[in-house]
Structures are given as structure tokens and as C-alpha cells.
Amino acid sequence: MLTVDLGNSRLKACLWRESGASFECAARWDDESVELERFGGWLERARAPLAALASVAALAQTERVLALLEAHCERAFLGPDCGLEIRCSEPERVGADRLYAAAGAADRCGRSCLVVDAGTALTVDAVLVSAGTRAFLGGAIAPGPRLSAAALAAGTARLPRVEPRAGAPALGTVTEGAIQAGVVVGFRGAAERLVEELAREAGFEVAPVVLTGGAREFLLVPRPFTARALEVVPDLVHQGLLAALLRVAGARRAP
């Protein structure tokens, strides 16, 4: 089984193999440059019969990656059903990464939870799990630390571009340090505030937080969300996508 997460700035893939009663990620691909020729070579070596793709990238890029999967796998599925009821006004516009992360968190927690995905963008979402119901309620989207730093540099005349550094202090004594403070400490503050506001509005008083995403290190020191149980799951989108792939593959094989 192969799961592929095509995001705004990275192409990530997990090759899953059965291990007893479960699956484990036996090999992975993580490429910021999205070099499809190299990825095709990796797919040829992986030899996965089934693949599922979740994408929030442009349509042309999505089609190129899907074509590679179809060329190297027996069957490839684009955006298989995530298994959640989507309680949003425009469900078709909800990002696939948000939905599969939410589905993976619902599977892991077995109860209502809040999903924080820290990457190019910061997403904080509420997932309802109750009495046989699994529903994506919606949430919030904000810029991630690197996007915030880039926007400051692009939108001002004299502010330099900085590379955000996890753990930056709030007291910046030079311009670059002040930008680090605003981006990094502000990012932490936004995540923590959004979690509590979403929890209040959704009625999730004691819901745990599931944290994922490539920029999650910006939220880990010191430990965030101290009033709630916290689980850090690097492959959360892939886990939700794998569950969806298993469901659709089982349905296709059924008599």
C-alpha cells in the first residue's frame, strides 16, 4: 500500500507493509523540490500494487503525480472517501490534507479531538466522534512560520527575509531577532489560542490535541496545550489516507 501527500511545498509518500495485524511505514519519500523523475524511479523500486493520493497542489501538478502512480501501480485512487461526514458549508473545498489528518486523528483517539497541522499553513480543526458519528466540523487556517517570514519580507521595504528558528525568544534585540520573535512566538500563540477558541465553540471541553506537520517543532518546546492531552503523530495524514485506501480497496475486491 502506498500513500502520497502532495502539499503546497512538499511531496511525501509512505510505503506501508503489513506487520502482524497492522501496517508500518517501511519506506518513505519526502522531497521539497518535487522532482517527479526521481520520484518515478522511487515508485518503480517500491513496486506498490495500490496507491492513494491526497493533494492540495495545483491541478496540473496533481495530474502529473497521479499519472506517475497509475504508471507504476496496479491501481491508484485520487482522494478516496475519508470516512467522515463533512459539516462545512462548502465540503468540496475542504483541503484533502485536513480531512485525512482529521480521519487519522479520529481513528487514533476514538473520541472527539482537535487536530493541529503545522506546515506551510497552520490548520486547527475540530473532529466530532460520538455514538457512531465521525464528523469534520471545520476549523481555522493561518500562515505557517516560513510563510509568515516570507510575507513580511515581500510586503515591506526594509525588513529582511529570515529563516524562522524554533525556540526563538520573544525579546528581539535586533531587527532579525524581532522578526523571529513575531513569527515564531506569534505562531505558537496563534496555535494555542485557536485550539482553545475552537474547543469552546465546538463544546470540546476536555478534547485532546493531535499534532502533526513538518513545522511541528515550532510548537513542541516548551510543550504547548498544557491543559489538554497531546499526541504527536508525524504521519497523521498518511494514516488517514491508508485507512481510506484500505476501505476502497476492500470494496473494490468484494464480490
N, C-alpha and C positions, 0 to 999 in steps of 0.2 A: 504494500500500500504506500502510495506517495501523496503527500500533501504539499501544496505550493501556495505561498502567501506573497502576492505581488503588491507591494505597498507604494507609497509616494516616493520613497528614496531607496528601497532595498528589494531584492528578490531573495526569498528564503524558502527552503524546501526541507522536508524531513522524509526520510525513507524508513518506514515502520516495518518491523518484523515481529511475528508472534513470539511471545515469551511466556510460556505457560498459558494462563487464562487471559493474558493481557497483551498489549503491544508495547514495544520500546523503540525509540528512535535510534536506528543502527548507523545511520549516516546522515549528514546534513550539508546543505549548501546555503551560504549567506554571502551575498555579493551586492555591494553598494553601487558598483559600476553597471550592473545588469548586462554583462557581456553574454549575449544569447548563444554565440558559437561555443564558448566554453561550457555553458550550461547544457547545451545539447550533448557535448561529449560526456558530461557527468551523467546525464539521463541514460545514455547508451550503456554506460558501465553499471548503472543502478538496476536496469532491467526490471522495472516495476510493472506488473500487469495492469494495475488500476491506479488512477491518479485523480485528484480533485484540486481545482484551482479556485482560490478566492482572490479577487483583485479589486483594488480601488484606483488603479492606474488608468491612464488614457486608453481609449478603446483600441487604438492601433497597437499599443504595446501589449495589451491583454490578448489580442488576436494572435500576435506573434508567439507569445508564450504558450497559448493554447495549441497552436499548430505544432510546436515542438513536442508537447505532451502527446498529442494524437499520433505523431510520427514515431514515438519511442515507447508508447504504452498500448496495450490492447484496447483499453477504454479510458477516456478522460472525461471528467464531468466538470463543467463550469458552474460554480455556485450551487451545489446541491442543497436541498432543503435543510436549514439549520435546526429544525425541530422545535422552534419557538414560535409562539403567537407574537406578532409584532403589533403592539398597540401604539402606533405612531400615525399621525395624520397622512403622511406620505411614505408608507412602508417600503415602496420600491426605491426610495432614495437613501435608505439607511445603508451605511458602508458595510460591506461584507466582513471586514475585519472586526467591526464592532459586534456583529451578530454571532460570528463563530467564537469570539472571545467570551461573549455572554453565555453561549451554549456550553462551552468548556467549563466555565465557572459554575454554572448550574449543575453540571454533572459532578464536579468535584465537591461542591458544598452540600448539595442535596437540600438546600434551603435558599430563601431569598438572600441576595448578596449585591454588593456594589463592585463593579469592575473598573479598575483604573489601568488604562493602556497608555504608557508614556513612550512616545516615539517622535516622529516628525511633528505630529499633533498630539495633544493630550486629550484623551476621551475619558469621561467618567459616566458610567451607565448603571441603571438600576434594573435588576433582573428579579422577577417575581417567581417564586417556586412555592406552590401551596395547593394541597388537596388535588393532585393530579394536573395542576396548571403550571405551565412553564411559559412565561411571557417576558418579552423585552419591552420595557416601559419607556425607554428613551433616556436622554441624559444631556451632557454638555460637551462641547468641543472647544478647545483653546489651543494656541500655538505651543509647540514644544520648545525646549531651551535653545536649540540651534536655529530654529525658525525665528524665534524672538530676536536673537542676536543679529541675524541677517537682516531682519526688517528694520531694526534700529540703524544699522549702517546704511541701508539703502534709502531710508526715509529722512535722513538728516545730512547736513552739510559737513560736519566736522567730527562726528562720532565714529571711531574706528570699528572695524569688524573684529570681534573677539571670538575665540573658541571657548564655549562655556566649560567650566570645570566644576565637577561635583564637589560639594562641600565648601564652596566659596563663602566667605564671611559676609555679613550684611554691611559692615563698615568698610567701604571702599575709600582708600586714601589717594588714589589717582583715578583718572577717567576710566581706564580699562577695568580697574577694580570696582568702580561704581557700576559699570555695565554688568560685570559679573554678578554683583550683588542683586541688581534689579532683575536680571534674567534667572539666576539660579534660585535665590531666596524667594523671588516672586513666583517662580514655577512651583516651588514647594507650597507656598501659601495658597496659590490657586487650587492645587490639587486637594489640599486638606479642607479648604472652605467649600469647594464643590461637593466633596464627599458628604459633609455634614448637611449642606442645604438639600442635596438630592435625597438623603436619608430622611430628613424631616418631611419633605414634600411627598415622598413615596410611602411614608409611615413605616420605615425600616429602622426602628429604634436600636436594635442590637445586631443588625446585619453585619456579617464580616466583609472585609475588603479583600479582593483578589487582585494582585498587582502583576502586570506583565509589560512587555515592550522594551525596545532597545535602549531607551533613556531612563530605565527604571532606577539606575544607580543614583540619579539625581534626587531620588526620593527615599533612599534607604539609610542615609546617615545624616542626622540621627533618625531613629525609627519613626516613621510617620503614623498617623491614625492611631494614636496610643489608646484611645477609648474603645477600639474595636480589635477583634481578632484579625490577623493579617496573614495571608498566604501569598508567597511569591512563586509564580509559575511562568518560567521563561517561554515555554512552548504552548501557551494557552490557546492561541488562535489555531495552531495545528491540531491540538487535542479536540477542539470543537469541530474542525474540518474532518478529522479522522472519523469521529462518531457519525457525521453526516455521510461520509463516503461508505462506511460500513452499512448504514441503513439502506442507501440507494443501491449498493452492490447486492445486498441480500434480497432486496425487492426485485432486482433485475434477474436474479438467479432462481427466484421462486417459481414453481410450476404454475 
